[in-house]
Amino acid sequence: MSSATTTTITGNLTRDPEIRYTRDGQATTSLGVAVNRRWQNRETNEWEESTSFFDVVTWRELAENVALSLTKGMRVVVSGRLEQRSWETEEGDRRTKVEIVADEVGASLRFATVDVHRVERHGSSEVGHDAAPDRTTAEGEHVGAGS
């Protein structure tokens, strides 16, 4: 039996989400998240800061909702599992990368507000929900599906 450890990060998107579709039509989105950590140096009493960068991958409906809702600079909360991926470059070099495969992604409400719109699911009997929801940027700018 395998056990997956859940990890949660809060940070800012370093780029707009990039959505792609697999050969069988599954949506996948990749995100970059910068997480800042601040602490006070006990010897100098100066505040110091360190930034860590994480690659995040989302799948299916979550991937589509992330791509429609989030933009570079927004503060997000990501919860998921760490996965290591390996591949070989065209030159034959072996590369590995650790990324977070997200189960949940949400806009952080610490410094922003958002309008939430339920998305109609395929085969759902719900009517009247936008396929491309409106969104509000981290700076408070309202962005509609038709803009």
C-alpha positions as CSV (number, residue, x, y, z in Angstrom):
1,M,0.0,0.0,0.0
2,S,1.4,3.4,-1.0
3,S,0.9,6.5,1.0
4,A,1.0,10.0,-0.5
5,T,2.0,12.9,1.6
6,T,-0.1,16.0,1.1
7,T,1.7,19.3,1.0
8,T,0.2,22.8,1.0
9,I,1.9,26.0,-0.3
10,T,0.8,29.6,-0.4
11,G,2.4,32.0,-2.8
12,N,2.2,34.1,-6.0
13,L,1.9,32.8,-9.6
14,T,5.1,33.6,-11.5
15,R,3.4,33.3,-14.9
16,D,-0.1,32.8,-16.4
17,P,-1.3,29.2,-16.2
18,E,-0.3,27.2,-19.3
19,I,-3.1,24.8,-20.4
20,R,-2.5,21.9,-22.8
21,Y,-4.5,18.8,-23.8
22,T,-3.2,15.3,-23.9
23,R,-3.7,13.1,-27.0
24,D,-6.9,11.6,-25.3
25,G,-8.3,15.1,-24.6
26,Q,-7.4,15.5,-20.9
27,A,-6.7,19.1,-19.8
28,T,-3.5,19.7,-17.9
29,T,-2.2,23.1,-16.6
30,S,1.2,24.0,-15.4
31,L,1.8,26.8,-12.9
32,G,4.8,28.4,-11.3
33,V,4.4,29.5,-7.6
34,A,6.8,31.7,-5.7
35,V,6.7,31.2,-1.9
36,N,8.3,33.9,0.3
37,R,9.6,33.1,3.8
38,R,10.6,35.9,6.2
39,W,12.3,35.7,9.5
40,Q,14.2,38.0,11.8
41,N,17.9,37.4,12.2
42,R,18.4,37.1,16.0
43,E,21.9,38.5,15.9
44,T,21.2,41.6,13.7
45,N,17.5,42.0,14.3
46,E,17.3,42.6,10.5
47,W,14.4,41.0,8.6
48,E,15.7,38.4,6.0
49,E,13.7,36.8,3.2
50,S,14.1,33.7,1.0
51,T,12.0,32.7,-2.0
52,S,11.3,29.2,-3.1
53,F,9.9,28.4,-6.6
54,F,7.6,25.4,-7.1
55,D,6.2,23.9,-10.3
56,V,2.5,22.8,-10.0
57,V,0.5,20.6,-12.3
58,T,-3.3,20.3,-12.4
59,W,-5.5,17.9,-14.4
60,R,-9.0,17.7,-15.9
61,E,-11.7,20.2,-14.6
62,L,-9.3,21.7,-12.1
63,A,-6.9,22.5,-14.9
64,E,-9.6,24.2,-17.0
65,N,-10.9,26.2,-14.0
66,V,-7.3,27.3,-13.1
67,A,-6.6,28.4,-16.6
68,L,-9.9,30.4,-16.8
69,S,-9.6,31.9,-13.3
70,L,-6.0,32.7,-12.4
71,T,-3.3,35.0,-13.8
72,K,0.3,35.9,-13.1
73,G,0.8,37.7,-9.8
74,M,-2.3,36.3,-8.0
75,R,-1.8,34.8,-4.6
76,V,-2.9,31.2,-4.5
77,V,-3.2,28.3,-2.0
78,V,-2.2,24.9,-3.5
79,S,-2.7,21.5,-1.9
80,G,-1.5,18.3,-3.5
81,R,1.2,15.6,-3.5
82,L,4.9,15.8,-4.4
83,E,5.9,13.7,-7.4
84,Q,9.2,13.2,-9.0
85,R,9.3,13.0,-12.8
86,S,12.3,11.8,-14.9
87,W,13.1,12.2,-18.6
88,E,15.9,12.1,-21.0
89,T,17.0,15.1,-23.1
90,E,17.6,14.9,-26.9
91,E,21.3,14.9,-26.0
92,G,20.8,11.8,-23.8
93,D,21.2,13.6,-20.5
94,R,18.9,12.3,-17.6
95,R,16.8,15.0,-15.9
96,T,14.6,14.8,-12.9
97,K,12.2,17.3,-11.4
98,V,9.9,17.4,-8.3
99,E,6.6,19.0,-8.8
100,I,3.3,19.3,-6.9
101,V,0.4,17.5,-8.5
102,A,-2.5,19.6,-7.2
103,D,-5.8,18.3,-5.8
104,E,-7.0,21.8,-4.9
105,V,-6.0,25.3,-6.1
106,G,-7.7,28.4,-4.8
107,A,-7.2,32.2,-4.8
108,S,-5.9,33.4,-1.4
109,L,-8.3,35.9,0.2
110,R,-5.7,37.3,2.5
111,F,-5.1,40.4,0.2
112,A,-7.9,40.1,-2.4
113,T,-11.6,39.3,-2.9
114,V,-13.1,37.1,-5.7
115,D,-16.4,36.4,-7.2
116,V,-17.1,32.6,-7.2
117,H,-19.1,31.1,-10.0
118,R,-20.1,27.4,-10.0
119,V,-19.1,25.8,-13.3
120,E,-21.6,23.5,-15.1
121,R,-20.3,20.0,-15.3
122,H,-20.7,17.8,-18.3
123,G,-24.0,15.8,-18.0
124,S,-25.2,18.1,-15.2
125,S,-28.8,19.1,-14.9
126,E,-27.8,22.5,-13.6
127,V,-28.6,25.4,-16.0
128,G,-27.4,29.0,-16.4
129,H,-23.8,28.8,-15.3
130,D,-21.1,30.4,-17.4
131,A,-18.7,28.0,-19.1
132,A,-16.0,30.7,-18.8
133,P,-16.5,32.3,-15.4
134,D,-15.8,36.0,-14.7
135,R,-12.8,36.5,-12.4
136,T,-11.2,39.2,-10.3
137,T,-7.5,39.8,-10.4
138,A,-5.3,40.0,-7.3
139,E,-5.3,43.8,-7.9
140,G,-9.1,43.9,-7.7
141,E,-9.6,44.4,-11.4
142,H,-12.7,42.6,-12.7
143,V,-12.2,40.5,-15.8
144,G,-15.2,39.0,-17.5
145,A,-15.4,36.0,-19.8
146,G,-16.4,38.2,-22.7
147,S,-13.5,40.7,-22.3
